[in-house]
Amino acid sequence: MSPLLLRRRDWAPQVREALNAELARAAALPEEEKRRFYAVFDFDNTCSVFDVEEQLLVHQLRTLAIRIPPEQFFTCMSSLLSGSFEPIMRDAADAYAGLWAKYGPFGGEELPRGTLRRVHRDPLWAEFAAKMRLVLDRIYNEGESLEASNLWILQLFTGMSWDEVYRMARRSCAIYLRKPSRRVTWQSPEQLPSRCGPVTAQWLSGLSVTENIRELWRAVSQNGLGLWVCSASCAPAICAAIDFFGLRPYVTGVLAMTMKEDADGLFLPEYDYGGCAFYPEADGSWRRGTVPTGTLTAFEGKATAIRNVLVPVYGAGPALCFGDSVGDLAFSTSFPETRLMVCMSSYRIPADTVPANPDERFVRQGRDERGRRRFRASEESIRI
């Protein structure tokens, strides 16, 4: 049978040519060798245009779908941060306590629309939302620890179940798919007394998965290859995005961040190093595996998770790797079996990247981030 190849004309030509060559080669392998051939994708900003988990954070802040009691909020959300964050986190915690007193208690579900209209007119909400969103940017920009930069958003899920986060993430995907790309600015009010004064936070609104990604996942899967996601976002959010965007039929499994759970199955604000892969089941659920990743699935931890979970199954590292940033370089350049690395947003990975396999090709796919977001037949991207 002929291999299923990429046909869309909005791939960068060198990307389509390289992927089709690898797909054709893999499809022609004897069955025993083909079982060792698999692809690993990052998800945020690789499979999706823009970031699933960052949009989910905005959704939580906008809808107050949070279950952390106000007396625990500062401790819960500051435990991984350095002391320089104390003033802004105290301000956010005070605003959250005021919102809880006026509109709570919050139960982990988004508030009714009528209530939210009042909330969004309240200066306390502007104080809370702007400062929480700015904290995320500061974590990324001020050299906070790997744990802080990858787990801070997950700590906001404290007290919620895996299924609740999954449902919330699907709702967030549905909302931001409909929105054209734009930069949104949140400002905290000047009239409220605070420790660090008024601040401004910006974030990108919009989220999509292009038809190119659906075509690619379908081709990888239908040519008989394993297809894995390895993400630094939380597992239920990534599983929800895979389901929402229609990618579930093609994925083999997901390696992503997991938090510890209490006896009732509710998330604790502590990372679960015993977290395992998640596998799609025929009934629409996701089954948790039994082999721990043993690591944060970020930066070098992505390569570690692949070694711990996938290499024992396949007997080799991934043949095809897809990422968007320096956080994906470790898993894309660590394995001698890797034949191709595709950077899915052309400006986020250095041109002097050096893979472990001297024969590995490195190609870049451009995209147009404006409007409804799409790929373009070029390695250059148009940024919003």
Backbone hydrogen bonds in HBPLUS format (Angstrom, degrees):
<---DONOR---> <-ACCEPTOR-->    atom                        ^
c    i                          cat <-CA-CA->   ^        H-A-AA   ^      H-
h    n   atom  resd res      DA  || num        DHA   H-A  angle D-A-AA Bond
n    s   type  num  typ     dist DA aas  dist angle  dist       angle   num
A0015-VAL N   A0012-ALA O   2.88 MM   3  5.26 130.0  2.13 112.0 126.3     1
A0016-ARG N   A0012-ALA O   3.01 MM   4  6.32 163.7  2.04 163.8 168.8     2
A0017-GLU N   A0013-PRO O   2.95 MM   4  6.08 164.1  1.97 150.7 155.6     3
A0018-ALA N   A0014-GLN O   3.07 MM   4  6.03 157.2  2.12 132.2 138.6     4
A0019-LEU N   A0015-VAL O   2.88 MM   4  6.03 169.7  1.89 157.1 160.2     5
A0020-ASN N   A0016-ARG O   2.88 MM   4  5.91 162.9  1.91 148.5 154.0     6
A0021-ALA N   A0017-GLU O   3.04 MM   4  6.14 150.3  2.14 140.7 148.6     7
A0022-GLU N   A0018-ALA O   3.14 MM   4  6.41 155.8  2.20 145.5 151.3     8
A0023-LEU N   A0019-LEU O   2.83 MM   4  6.06 160.4  1.86 155.4 161.5     9
A0024-ALA N   A0020-ASN O   2.92 MM   4  5.96 162.8  1.95 145.4 150.1    10
A0025-ARG N   A0021-ALA O   3.00 MM   4  6.10 156.7  2.05 140.2 147.3    11
A0026-ALA N   A0022-GLU O   2.87 MM   4  6.02 164.0  1.90 148.5 152.9    12
A0027-ALA N   A0023-LEU O   2.90 MM   4  6.02 160.8  1.93 148.3 153.8    13
A0028-ALA N   A0024-ALA O   3.21 MM   4  6.32 138.1  2.40 139.9 149.1    14
A0028-ALA N   A0025-ARG O   3.22 MM   3  5.34 133.6  2.45  96.9 109.0    15
A0029-LEU N   A0026-ALA O   3.09 MM   3  5.29 158.7  2.14 107.3 114.1    16
A0033-GLU N   A0030-PRO O   2.98 MM   3  5.46 120.3  2.35 111.8 125.8    17
A0034-LYS N   A0030-PRO O   2.89 MM   4  6.09 160.6  1.92 159.2 165.5    18
A0035-ARG N   A0031-GLU O   3.19 MM   4  6.32 142.1  2.34 143.9 150.9    19
A0036-ARG N   A0033-GLU O   2.98 MM   3  5.52 157.1  2.03 114.1 121.4    20
A0037-PHE N   A0034-LYS O   2.99 MM   3  5.13 161.2  2.03 110.2 116.3    21
A0319-ALA N   A0038-TYR O   2.90 MM 281  5.73 146.5  2.01 155.6 166.2    22
A0320-LEU N   A0038-TYR O   3.44 MM 282  6.66 162.4  2.48 139.6 142.2    23
A0039-ALA N   A0226-GLY O   2.92 MM 187  6.17 162.5  1.95 147.8 150.3    24
A0228-TRP N   A0039-ALA O   2.92 MM 189  6.15 165.2  1.94 153.0 158.0    25
A0040-VAL N   A0320-LEU O   2.96 MM 280  6.39 155.7  2.02 155.7 161.2    26
A0322-PHE N   A0040-VAL O   3.00 MM 282  6.39 144.6  2.13 158.5 162.5    27
A0041-PHE N   A0228-TRP O   2.77 MM 187  6.15 160.2  1.81 151.0 156.7    28
A0230-CYS N   A0041-PHE O   2.85 MM 189  6.08 155.8  1.90 145.0 151.6    29
A0042-ASP N   A0322-PHE O   2.90 MM 280  6.08 157.1  1.95 154.4 161.6    30
A0046-THR N   A0043-PHE O   2.97 MM   3  5.07 162.6  2.00 124.3 125.7    31
A0047-CYS N   A0043-PHE O   2.80 MM   4  4.76 137.5  1.98 122.3 136.3    32
A0048-SER N   A0043-PHE O   3.12 MM   5  6.17 167.7  2.14 152.3 151.8    33
A0045-ASN N   A0050-PHE O   3.21 MM   5  4.70 142.7  2.36 135.7 125.1    34
A0049-VAL N   A0208-SER O   2.73 MM 159  5.38 161.4  1.76 157.4 163.9    35
A0055-GLN N   A0051-ASP O   3.09 MM   4  6.25 156.2  2.15 147.4 153.6    36
A0056-LEU N   A0052-VAL O   2.96 MM   4  6.21 145.8  2.08 141.2 151.7    37
A0057-LEU N   A0053-GLU O   2.91 MM   4  6.23 147.9  2.02 144.7 152.5    38
A0058-VAL N   A0054-GLU O   3.18 MM   4  6.47 162.4  2.21 145.0 148.4    39
A0059-HIS N   A0055-GLN O   2.88 MM   4  6.17 156.6  1.94 147.2 154.3    40
A0060-GLN N   A0056-LEU O   2.89 MM   4  6.18 158.0  1.93 151.0 156.3    41
A0061-LEU N   A0057-LEU O   2.94 MM   4  6.25 162.4  1.97 154.8 159.5    42
A0062-ARG N   A0058-VAL O   2.82 MM   4  6.01 156.4  1.87 153.1 159.9    43
A0063-THR N   A0059-HIS O   2.96 MM   4  6.04 152.7  2.04 148.7 155.3    44
A0064-LEU N   A0060-GLN O   2.72 MM   4  5.31 127.2  2.00 144.7 154.8    45
A0111-LEU N   A0063-THR O   3.16 MM  48  5.81 163.1  2.19 149.1 151.3    46
A0108-GLY N   A0066-ILE O   3.18 MM  42  4.34 129.6  2.45 119.9 108.7    47
A0072-GLN N   A0069-PRO O   2.94 MM   3  5.47 153.4  2.01 117.1 125.6    48
A0073-PHE N   A0070-PRO O   3.30 MM   3  5.05 151.8  2.38  96.2 104.4    49
A0076-CYS N   A0072-GLN O   2.92 MM   4  5.94 165.2  1.94 158.9 163.9    50
A0077-MET N   A0073-PHE O   2.93 MM   4  5.99 169.2  1.94 158.3 160.8    51
A0078-SER N   A0074-PHE O   2.95 MM   4  5.77 117.8  2.35 143.8 156.9    52
A0081-LEU N   A0078-SER O   3.06 MM   3  5.23 155.4  2.12 111.0 118.8    53
A0085-PHE N   A0082-SER O   3.11 MM   3  6.02 169.8  2.12 126.5 129.7    54
A0086-GLU N   A0083-GLY O   3.07 MM   3  5.45 167.6  2.08 115.6 119.7    55
A0089-MET N   A0085-PHE O   2.98 MM   4  6.03 161.2  2.01 162.3 168.6    56
A0090-ARG N   A0086-GLU O   2.82 MM   4  5.88 152.1  1.90 154.5 161.4    57
A0091-ASP N   A0087-PRO O   3.05 MM   4  6.31 158.1  2.10 146.8 152.5    58
A0092-ALA N   A0088-ILE O   2.99 MM   4  6.24 160.6  2.03 144.9 149.8    59
A0093-ALA N   A0089-MET O   2.86 MM   4  5.98 158.3  1.91 144.2 150.5    60
A0094-ASP N   A0090-ARG O   2.88 MM   4  6.06 157.5  1.93 150.0 155.8    61
A0095-ALA N   A0091-ASP O   3.00 MM   4  6.25 160.4  2.04 150.7 155.9    62
A0096-TYR N   A0092-ALA O   2.89 MM   4  6.09 155.9  1.95 147.3 154.5    63
A0097-ALA N   A0093-ALA O   2.94 MM   4  6.16 154.9  2.00 146.2 152.6    64
A0098-GLY N   A0094-ASP O   3.02 MM   4  6.31 152.4  2.09 144.7 152.2    65
A0099-LEU N   A0095-ALA O   2.92 MM   4  6.22 154.7  1.98 150.1 157.0    66
A0100-TRP N   A0096-TYR O   2.85 MM   4  6.08 158.3  1.90 150.7 157.0    67
A0101-ALA N   A0097-ALA O   2.97 MM   4  6.17 157.2  2.02 145.0 150.9    68
A0102-LYS N   A0098-GLY O   3.12 MM   4  6.33 146.5  2.24 141.0 149.4    69
A0103-TYR N   A0099-LEU O   2.76 MM   4  5.73 162.4  1.79 157.5 162.2    70
A0104-GLY N   A0100-TRP O   2.75 MM   4  4.22 139.2  1.92 120.1 126.5    71
A0116-LEU N   A0112-PRO O   2.87 MM   4  6.17 159.7  1.91 156.7 163.6    72
A0117-ARG N   A0113-ARG O   2.92 MM   4  6.22 149.4  2.02 152.6 160.0    73
A0118-ARG N   A0114-GLY O   3.42 MM   4  6.76 155.0  2.49 141.3 146.4    74
A0118-ARG N   A0115-THR O   3.08 MM   3  5.28 117.4  2.49  99.6 114.1    75
A0119-VAL N   A0115-THR O   2.86 MM   4  6.17 157.8  1.91 150.7 158.2    76
A0120-HIS N   A0116-LEU O   2.85 MM   4  6.00 166.5  1.87 156.2 157.4    77
A0121-ARG N   A0118-ARG O   3.16 MM   3  5.29 144.4  2.29 100.7 111.1    78
A0122-ASP N   A0119-VAL O   2.93 MM   3  5.18 155.0  2.00 109.5 117.8    79
A0125-TRP N   A0122-ASP O   2.95 MM   3  5.53 133.3  2.17 114.2 125.3    80
A0126-ALA N   A0122-ASP O   3.44 MM   4  6.91 157.4  2.50 149.7 155.3    81
A0127-GLU N   A0123-PRO O   2.96 MM   4  6.18 156.1  2.01 149.5 156.0    82
A0128-PHE N   A0124-LEU O   2.94 MM   4  6.13 162.0  1.97 146.1 151.0    83
A0129-ALA N   A0125-TRP O   2.79 MM   4  5.90 177.3  1.79 164.9 164.5    84
A0130-ALA N   A0126-ALA O   3.11 MM   4  5.88 162.7  2.14 139.8 145.1    85
A0131-LYS N   A0127-GLU O   3.25 MM   4  6.14 159.3  2.29 139.3 145.4    86
A0132-MET N   A0128-PHE O   2.98 MM   4  6.05 157.7  2.03 150.0 156.7    87
A0133-ARG N   A0129-ALA O   2.98 MM   4  6.08 164.5  2.00 151.0 155.5    88
A0134-LEU N   A0130-ALA O   2.97 MM   4  6.06 151.0  2.05 141.0 149.4    89
A0135-VAL N   A0131-LYS O   3.02 MM   4  6.14 148.2  2.13 139.7 147.5    90
A0138-ARG N   A0134-LEU O   2.91 MM   4  6.19 162.0  1.94 158.6 164.1    91
A0139-ILE N   A0135-VAL O   2.85 MM   4  6.09 155.4  1.91 154.3 160.8    92
A0140-TYR N   A0136-LEU O   3.18 MM   4  6.49 159.3  2.23 149.8 154.0    93
A0141-ASN N   A0137-ASP O   2.92 MM   4  6.08 153.7  1.99 148.9 156.9    94
A0142-GLU N   A0138-ARG O   2.83 MM   4  5.54 140.2  1.98 152.5 156.0    95
A0149-SER N   A0145-SER O   2.94 MM   4  6.23 169.5  1.96 159.1 161.3    96
A0150-ASN N   A0146-LEU O   3.16 MM   4  6.20 136.2  2.36 141.3 150.9    97
A0151-LEU N   A0147-GLU O   2.80 MM   4  5.58 143.4  1.93 150.1 158.9    98
A0152-TRP N   A0148-ALA O   3.20 MM   4  5.34 151.7  2.29 136.8 138.0    99
A0155-GLN N   A0151-LEU O   3.03 MM   4  6.32 138.8  2.20 153.2 164.4   100
A0155-GLN N   A0152-TRP O   3.18 MM   3  5.30 132.4  2.42  98.0 110.2   101
A0156-LEU N   A0153-ILE O   3.05 MM   3  5.61 151.7  2.13 112.7 120.7   102
A0157-PHE N   A0154-LEU O   2.96 MM   3  5.51 162.7  1.99 115.4 121.2   103
A0158-THR N   A0155-GLN O   3.16 MM   3  5.49 162.1  2.19 112.9 115.1   104
A0160-MET N   A0157-PHE O   2.96 MM   3  5.57 153.1  2.04 149.0 148.8   105
A0159-GLY N   A0267-PHE O   2.85 MM 108  5.22 170.3  1.86 142.7 144.2   106
A0267-PHE N   A0160-MET O   2.76 MM 107  5.58 171.3  1.77 154.8 153.6   107
A0165-VAL N   A0161-SER O   3.06 MM   4  6.38 162.5  2.09 155.6 159.0   108
A0166-TYR N   A0162-TRP O   2.94 MM   4  6.14 157.7  1.99 149.4 156.5   109
A0167-ARG N   A0163-ASP O   2.92 MM   4  6.15 164.7  1.95 150.3 153.1   110
A0168-MET N   A0164-GLU O   2.97 MM   4  6.14 159.5  2.02 147.3 153.4   111
A0169-ALA N   A0165-VAL O   2.86 MM   4  6.01 153.6  1.93 148.6 155.8   112
A0170-ARG N   A0166-TYR O   3.00 MM   4  6.33 154.4  2.06 151.1 157.8   113
A0171-ARG N   A0167-ARG O   3.08 MM   4  6.31 159.6  2.12 147.3 152.6   114
A0172-SER N   A0168-MET O   2.96 MM   4  6.23 154.4  2.03 145.5 152.7   115
A0173-CYS N   A0169-ALA O   2.91 MM   4  6.18 160.6  1.95 151.4 156.0   116
A0174-ALA N   A0170-ARG O   3.01 MM   4  6.27 158.0  2.06 149.3 154.8   117
A0175-ILE N   A0171-ARG O   3.06 MM   4  6.34 152.4  2.14 147.9 155.0   118
A0176-TYR N   A0172-SER O   3.02 MM   4  6.23 173.7  2.02 162.3 162.4   119
A0177-LEU N   A0173-CYS O   2.95 MM   4  5.87 140.1  2.11 145.9 154.6   120
A0179-LYS N   A0176-TYR O   3.33 MM   3  5.11 152.0  2.42  94.5 102.5   121
A0207-LEU N   A0176-TYR O   3.08 MM  31  5.26 124.9  2.40 127.7 118.6   122
A0181-SER N   A0371-GLY O   2.73 MM 190  5.15 160.1  1.77 141.0 145.3   123
A0182-ARG N   A0205-SER O   3.29 MM  23  5.41 144.3  2.43 137.4 143.3   124
A0205-SER N   A0182-ARG O   2.85 MM  23  5.41 173.7  1.85 166.5 168.7   125
A0184-VAL N   A0203-TRP O   2.82 MM  19  5.38 174.7  1.82 165.7 166.7   126
A0203-TRP N   A0184-VAL O   2.95 MM  19  5.38 149.4  2.04 146.4 155.7   127
A0186-TRP N   A0201-ALA O   2.75 MM  15  5.18 169.6  1.76 161.8 165.6   128
A0201-ALA N   A0186-TRP O   2.81 MM  15  5.18 162.5  1.84 154.5 160.2   129
A0188-SER N   A0199-VAL O   2.96 MM  11  5.49 164.5  1.99 155.4 160.0   130
A0213-ILE N   A0210-THR O   3.16 MM   3  5.52 126.8  2.46 102.7 113.8   131
A0214-ARG N   A0210-THR O   3.41 MM   4  6.88 157.7  2.47 144.1 149.6   132
A0215-GLU N   A0211-GLU O   2.91 MM   4  6.12 159.3  1.95 148.6 154.4   133
A0216-LEU N   A0212-ASN O   2.88 MM   4  6.11 156.8  1.93 147.8 154.4   134
A0217-TRP N   A0213-ILE O   2.85 MM   4  6.03 173.0  1.85 157.8 159.2   135
A0218-ARG N   A0214-ARG O   2.97 MM   4  6.01 160.4  2.00 145.8 151.9   136
A0219-ALA N   A0215-GLU O   3.00 MM   4  6.17 155.2  2.06 143.9 150.6   137
A0220-VAL N   A0216-LEU O   2.91 MM   4  6.17 166.5  1.93 159.1 162.1   138
A0221-SER N   A0217-TRP O   2.97 MM   4  6.08 171.4  1.98 152.4 155.1   139
A0222-GLN N   A0218-ARG O   2.84 MM   4  5.87 169.0  1.85 152.5 156.3   140
A0223-ASN N   A0219-ALA O   3.04 MM   4  5.94 132.2  2.28 139.5 148.8   141
A0225-LEU N   A0220-VAL O   3.18 MM   5  5.63 156.2  2.24 161.1 158.9   142
A0224-GLY N   A0221-SER O   2.91 MM   3  5.36 152.0  1.99 115.1 119.1   143
A0252-THR N   A0227-LEU O   2.69 MM  25  5.17 167.9  1.70 153.4 155.5   144
A0229-VAL N   A0253-GLY O   3.13 MM  24  6.57 153.2  2.20 148.5 156.8   145
A0255-LEU N   A0229-VAL O   2.72 MM  26  5.99 165.9  1.74 159.7 164.8   146
A0231-SER N   A0255-LEU O   2.82 MM  24  6.28 158.2  1.86 161.8 166.9   147
A0257-MET N   A0233-SER O   2.94 MM  24  5.72 156.2  2.00 152.5 149.8   148
A0238-ILE N   A0234-CYS O   3.18 MM   4  6.48 159.7  2.22 156.5 162.5   149
A0235-ALA N   A0257-MET O   2.83 MM  22  5.44 160.7  1.86 157.9 151.4   150
A0239-CYS N   A0235-ALA O   2.91 MM   4  6.08 169.6  1.92 163.8 166.9   151
A0240-ALA N   A0236-PRO O   2.95 MM   4  5.97 150.4  2.04 136.1 144.5   152
A0241-ALA N   A0237-ALA O   2.98 MM   4  6.22 154.2  2.05 143.5 150.1   153
A0242-ILE N   A0238-ILE O   2.95 MM   4  6.18 161.7  1.98 153.3 157.9   154
A0243-ASP N   A0239-CYS O   3.06 MM   4  6.29 159.8  2.11 146.0 151.0   155
A0244-PHE N   A0240-ALA O   2.80 MM   4  5.97 168.9  1.82 154.7 158.4   156
A0245-PHE N   A0241-ALA O   2.96 MM   4  5.94 166.8  1.98 152.2 155.0   157
A0247-LEU N   A0242-ILE O   2.90 MM   5  5.05 154.5  1.97 165.9 163.2   158
A0246-GLY N   A0243-ASP O   3.18 MM   3  5.33 164.1  2.21 109.6 112.7   159
A0250-TYR N   A0247-LEU O   3.09 MM   3  5.89 161.3  2.13 127.3 132.6   160
A0254-VAL N   A0278-PHE O   2.87 MM  24  5.12 148.8  1.97 144.3 154.2   161
A0278-PHE N   A0254-VAL O   2.91 MM  24  5.12 149.5  2.01 140.5 150.4   162
A0272-ASP N   A0258-THR O   2.92 MM  14  5.58 168.1  1.93 145.9 142.1   163
A0260-LYS N   A0270-GLU O   2.81 MM  10  5.76 171.4  1.81 171.8 172.7   164
A0268-LEU N   A0260-LYS O   2.72 MM   8  5.39 158.6  1.77 153.6 151.2   165
A0262-ASP N   A0266-LEU O   2.81 MM   4  5.39 152.0  1.89 144.6 151.7   166
A0265-GLY N   A0262-ASP O   2.93 MM   3  5.28 163.1  1.95 119.0 121.1   167
A0275-GLY N   A0272-ASP O   2.98 MM   3  5.31 152.5  2.06 114.9 116.4   168
A0294-GLY N   A0273-TYR O   3.18 MM  21  4.76 126.9  2.47 149.0 154.6   169
A0293-THR N   A0275-GLY O   2.73 MM  18  5.99 161.1  1.77 174.6 170.0   170
A0289-GLY N   A0277-ALA O   2.73 MM  12  5.14 166.7  1.75 157.6 155.8   171
A0279-TYR N   A0287-ARG O   2.76 MM   8  5.04 159.4  1.80 142.9 149.7   172
A0287-ARG N   A0279-TYR O   2.74 MM   8  5.04 162.0  1.77 156.5 153.8   173
A0281-GLU N   A0285-SER O   2.90 MM   4  5.35 168.4  1.91 156.8 153.0   174
A0284-GLY N   A0281-GLU O   3.10 MM   3  5.61 162.0  2.14 119.7 121.6   175
A0298-ALA N   A0296-LEU O   2.85 MM   2  5.51 138.5  2.02 100.8  90.0   176
A0301-GLY N   A0298-ALA O   2.73 MM   3  4.93 133.8  1.94 148.4 139.5   177
A0302-LYS N   A0299-PHE O   2.99 MM   3  5.76 156.3  2.04 121.1 126.9   178
A0304-THR N   A0300-GLU O   3.10 MM   4  6.46 154.9  2.17 146.5 154.3   179
A0305-ALA N   A0301-GLY O   2.85 MM   4  6.02 159.3  1.89 146.7 151.2   180
A0306-ILE N   A0302-LYS O   3.05 MM   4  6.31 157.2  2.11 147.8 153.8   181
A0307-ARG N   A0303-ALA O   2.94 MM   4  6.21 158.1  1.99 147.6 153.7   182
A0308-ASN N   A0304-THR O   2.86 MM   4  6.09 156.1  1.92 151.5 158.5   183
A0309-VAL N   A0305-ALA O   2.90 MM   4  5.92 155.0  1.97 149.7 155.5   184
A0310-LEU N   A0306-ILE O   2.86 MM   4  4.97 132.9  2.08 123.5 138.3   185
A0311-VAL N   A0306-ILE O   2.93 MM   5  6.23 160.5  1.97 159.4 161.6   186
A0313-VAL N   A0310-LEU O   2.90 MM   3  5.18 132.0  2.13 106.4 120.3   187
A0314-TYR N   A0310-LEU O   2.88 MM   4  6.11 166.9  1.90 167.0 170.8   188
A0315-GLY N   A0311-VAL O   2.65 MM   4  4.96 144.7  1.77 140.0 147.8   189
A0339-ARG N   A0319-ALA O   2.76 MM  20  5.26 161.6  1.80 135.2 139.7   190
A0340-LEU N   A0319-ALA O   3.30 MM  21  6.72 150.0  2.40 158.6 165.0   191
A0321-CYS N   A0340-LEU O   2.96 MM  19  6.34 157.6  2.01 156.9 163.9   192
A0342-VAL N   A0321-CYS O   2.89 MM  21  6.36 159.5  1.93 156.5 161.0   193
A0323-GLY N   A0342-VAL O   3.11 MM  19  6.52 158.9  2.16 155.8 161.7   194
A0344-MET N   A0323-GLY O   2.81 MM  21  6.02 163.0  1.83 163.7 167.3   195
A0328-ASP N   A0325-SER O   2.89 MM   3  5.61 165.4  1.92 121.0 126.0   196
A0329-LEU N   A0326-VAL O   3.16 MM   3  5.19 164.4  2.18 105.9 110.7   197
A0332-SER N   A0328-ASP O   3.25 MM   4  6.24 140.3  2.41 140.4 151.6   198
A0333-THR N   A0329-LEU O   2.90 MM   4  5.81 127.6  2.18 150.1 159.3   199
A0356-ALA N   A0333-THR O   2.82 MM  23  5.21 126.0  2.11 115.2 131.4   200
A0338-THR N   A0335-PHE O   3.11 MM   3  5.67 164.6  2.14 118.1 122.8   201
A0361-ARG N   A0339-ARG O   2.98 MM  22  6.26 164.8  2.00 139.1 136.3   202
A0341-MET N   A0361-ARG O   2.87 MM  20  6.25 154.2  1.94 155.7 164.2   203
A0363-VAL N   A0341-MET O   3.02 MM  22  6.46 161.2  2.06 163.9 169.7   204
A0343-CYS N   A0363-VAL O   2.89 MM  20  6.29 167.3  1.90 161.3 163.7   205
A0365-GLN N   A0343-CYS O   2.83 MM  22  6.07 166.9  1.85 173.1 170.0   206
A0348-ARG N   A0345-SER O   3.18 MM   3  6.16 169.3  2.20 143.8 142.3   207
A0360-GLU N   A0357-ASN O   2.95 MM   3  5.33 167.0  1.96 118.3 122.5   208
A0366-GLY N   A0378-SER O   2.82 MM  12  5.36 142.7  1.95 149.8 146.6   209
A0376-ARG N   A0366-GLY O   3.23 MM  10  5.73 156.7  2.29 130.2 125.7   210
A0382-ILE N   A0367-ARG O   2.84 MM  15  6.28 156.4  1.90 150.3 157.2   211
A0368-ASP N   A0374-ARG O   2.71 MM   6  5.35 161.0  1.74 158.4 165.3   212
A0374-ARG N   A0368-ASP O   3.06 MM   6  5.35 157.1  2.11 144.0 151.3   213
A0369-GLU N   A0382-ILE O   2.87 MM  13  6.00 173.3  1.87 168.8 169.8   214
A0373-ARG N   A0370-ARG O   2.96 MM   3  5.49 154.6  2.02 149.5 148.7   215
A0378-SER N   A0376-ARG O   2.72 MM   2  5.47 142.8  1.85 104.0  92.8   216
